[in-house]
């Protein structure tokens, strides 16, 4: 499974043989991260630590200044800073190592609706 190649090596032993509904939330968090950055979860063509998108980007998500540098450049800055911060926070919650700490998909959907409702700067 490609998803498990995206997971931090420290997480795999903890969840081996244990799939939860929250595993889907983790996977969705990976997809959200791919969409936000415009990059694939795994890309052996990227340099060193950037091969694994989750491992590389997760530490950057809480930093508002670095967040601008990892947003998909094709958006050309035409997004709400508040929305980007909310999305980064949501992604971090979805990528929690402990499945019980991840939000329910209903909560994820509600937050995405809130982000969608934010006016985009043009």
Buried (B, 14 or more C-beta within 10 A) or exposed (E): EEBEEBBEEEBEEEBEEEEEEBBBBBBBBBEBBBEBBEBEBBEEEBEEEEBBBBBBBBEBBEEEEEBEEBBEEEEEEEBBBEBBBBBBEBBBBBBBEEBEEBBEBEBBEEBBEEBEEBEEEE
